[in-house]
């Protein structure tokens, strides 16, 4: 039994620590990623269509719903652990209505698919409200499908489509939209510009 464990430990360490320089350049290393988002409140649109004949809904409920659009900015920092997986955390601010400004702590696992240039990304995101606002104790979850392209040795640009579901004690909202971000990272050999 001890011999088998020793053999497995030896093989594992050879695989992990015996990577070539080429394999080590498949990750970004540490990264920071500011982003901007614009989203459309799909939930309001669906509810308006379902209740367009209800005078009560149009008079009392509809005016109190969040705006049709939301705007957000965020900042995520993390580490690219495996060639196909990165994990980050950060803050995101969303403006939904005049009295509803949400500051969220977020956690963001990211899956990256592709070889050298032009990688496809799938992100999942969960956020919990930090500030006090008109509505408190909200949280959200959602995902993003996007495209990642290198810009220089230490800089990537990303764009994608997202869908988020915000939950609170009084309502739920679905937002779909676009997200743009720039990512600054520590491993210069991650892009083709780093091979100079």
C-alpha angles and dihedrals in degrees: 000000000000090000091053092049091048091050092049092048090050093049092046093050091047091053096045101039099030096068118134123240088255092060093046091058093062092089132064094223112211115001142182121202126188114193144183127209139190119192140181120223101238092176093063091049093052093047092048091053092047093049103034091120095047110098091191092054093047093047104039111016107034097057091056096052120105119268120280090247135047129197125201146176127194147173125213129181125187151127130271099227103177132014089261102032137060130171125205142168133194149120132298129190120202128188108205104156136346092274098032114077113155126200109190136187107222138197117201128190111191129197117202123198126186143063120255115331130018105027127192115229134200115192130186120196137191123185137183124201116250103179135063115252141146087293119033137194095033124156133181141198133188148123145250134213113201153145128251123203130175120244102179141336094297104018136080131179122213134188131178153146119261140191121197132180116208116202128195137156091265107035150356128228132192117207126189123183151111130298129197126189143167118216124205113195140180104231109080092189092066094088133045088250089066093062092075 
